[in-house]
């Protein structure tokens, strides 16, 4: 039975890589529902947009990550739960909330100048406070604060003026303020931390607060493009059906996959990470610029503009959208570090935006120097090569491209470039200086049908498969310290691998069966580190004795795997959590074992 399953898996994966003009994809979730046919036309603008702004704003901007002089760990918008703040004490923030510097016009212009095409803002987060004028419940920004204005109304008007699509985030299940609202651990029977709260049914909460408030935001703010539900804790299908019925108020609205757990919605929402090879249905990575979604006054862990821009490119190259978050202050200001990064991204987008907007996924498995996006035309295909690491020798190798290239140019300057045949594809002669240090774009016009040969690592005649770090997929957790890839060539390595939840995967092709030995080129401190090698249903634990330091690389034997079927395969390294010590990893190598060689003689 296991052999049958493995064979079917191989056939499926090989089918993906044999397709022309299709990005190599691996399903990132256990189950995938196909897109609803009626959603196709409604999704078109969203697929073209690629880039949007997420805004997390609410009462939590006042404590800004601190409660009673104590810095509360975790994301700031969860401070009510994490600090176990009683409802009556949290309500005091409403009387202090006066975002007098809020300017909807400025917010929308910041998004538009960054090249963003849509905005999604919190209408109500888990703390239960409505950021709009709700006639359903007085716990809202107009009735409960000195501000006495409806920011969502002003934002809707500014978005309409500047041609930006508007969406509303709404926490439909969790509501820590309402006696019937869900909260984390409610499904495990853990009581609410506020002992004075007299609980009622969640059905009553849905009926008396959620349903009428969702109806308000879908009725009173003009055209709403996106309904962004969140955390379907304790939701039932009946509750979800009731709320979903309200979407008829906005015939063209699309929704994410967080209303009710079994439902996939119109698009999936990977949070704080990018699916390594994309997904085979519509998806959108939502991500913070620092660590927290809401404003946290001491969170200075900002991602660089280069990192964010390359994330945007990486996401587009895999067929996804990027919803990048800002967390405004209690005064209504977007933090300056966020503005600085958005301005720099916008400057790049003004020159190179056509390589992001309305593009589809890369036809290449991996590119060692960057990423690729594409647009298919009637007579051919436009490939946008996003070069993160400019070649020192003036020659950019595009392995696997077998189509005829009509022309090549730098997108930023229009300078024409010469393309010559290479050993495994084409070579583009490029100037010595990169047009942009973060991401230089080369435009290739390809004639006729696009043909790309997969550059997935394969077994050499010498019986070796080399798996370099730049071809690995790094699966970081949503929150915590992230492992990073340094470099994009044979000298690259994975570093900052301190979180034991981080996994590293490689996909490769083996055209013969047998036993294969695994070696790693790695460096670590003198402490012993343990991880598990996972290949199908095979698991092998390896103990790595420390080298002379994180810059002293040694070849270490990790064990063996048995490959029973030829084809494409995935190998994973996963730390043993309690026995993990950080390592730097350059590559893995699979070698045909001596026993296999003898068996084949």
PyMOL commands that set and color helices and strands:
alter all, ss='L'
color gray80, all
select helices_A, chain A and resi 2-18+37-49+60-63+76-82+87-90+92-96+104-113+151-162+186-188+202-219+237-249+305-317+336-355+469-471+577-579+594-600
alter helices_A, ss='H'
color red, helices_A
select strands_A, chain A and resi 51-55+66-67+70-71+118-124+165-170+226-229+254-255+284-287+321-326+370-376+380-387+395-399+404-410+418-421+425-429+440-447+457-458+464-468+473-475+484-486+493-497+503-510+514-524+529-535+538-544+549-563+567-575+583-592
alter strands_A, ss='S'
color yellow, strands_A
deselect
rebuild
show_as cartoon
